[in-house]
Amino acid sequence: MTRMDALPADFLRLSARLGQDPLLVQGPGGNTSLKRDSLLWIKASGTELADAETQPIFVPVHLTKARAEAHGAGDGTCLAAVADPVNRLRPSIETTFHALIEWPVVAHFHSVAAIVHGISPEGRREAQRKLADLPFDMIPYRKPGRPLTQRIAQTYQRPIQIWLLENHGIICAGPDVASVEALIDEVEARLAMPMLFQPTAPAIDPPEGFAWLPEANVLAQVDRLRALALGGSPYPDHVVFLGSGLPLFDPERSQPAAIIARKGVVASLSATPAQRAMARCLADVLSRVPPDWQIDMLSAEAEAELLNWDAEKYRQALAKRKAEA
């Protein structure tokens, strides 16, 4: 069957739960999948997990064809593997690693706790310690899509159920929805990091055409966090939706979000929900990094790969279309 009603309620519930928690998924980030018979059901690119119970956000692809693309066949998009001839959505750009992983249920999400550990050498060592007794692997940063899949494949073993992706997020997988949900809860509890700073409300009005972004104001108010935010991008979705880093406010430039030093972070009234979510995510991440941890930002080359990628331009366009609907 290729109808959405073929998907079990608990899978849709878990997908929605992940998408509705900004500490786990931000905007159209993350994806879940379910293998059933010869099909892999995967979240469509540009859709939001938060809508899993109310909208048809999953695309069925032929598992054999998707696995072939994971190993180098085709162009890696899995568009040729789509099983529903009337489908108008694209499979997630990360379909190939969902196909590579043999577990029936796979959840990939941009956990703030996982990102905090994955962007720092000290954090990665801490994650190794915290997750040492779990079926776990650490994956160096690779561009999302087939490059990441090919890196996962280098050390892939069936017993592994957790992949911490440096400068990206995490994957949890297992035999059924209940076990994956329990695994996610366990990993999140072990990796949890407290916020070290709390934002305050600015005492001035925002510039015309902008609004304060309360959850992100801390990026402007703490010198160390402001320097980090201005200095680069720690993970792909920030680059995709906000560009490199978070700039200082400039009334002469078009900026979806920007820092007003020592005051707060503003978002344009025309910014999409995805852009606002990414600004908040940056604050959620950086405000949890201990001061003695170093941070590895994405390289200029990695940022350029993302900014010039047609697959991500498609996802941006869908997010903008949803905001305008």
Protein Blocks (a to p, Z undefined) as FASTA:
>chain_A
ZZfklpcfklmmmmmmmmmmmklbgcjeojddddehjbccdddehiafklmmmpcfbccd
dfklmmmmmnopajhnommmpmblkbcbdcdfklmmmmmpmbfbdcddddfklmmmmmpf
klmmmmmmmmmmpccdddddddehjklmmmmmmmgcfklmbdcdehibacdddfbfklmm
mmmmmmmmmmpccdfbdcdddfbdcdehiacdfklmmmmmpmklmmmmmnocfbfklmmm
nogajddddfkbccfbdcdehibccddfkbcfklmmmmmmmmmmmmmmcfkbccddddfk
lmmmmmmgmklmmmmmmmmmmmmZZ
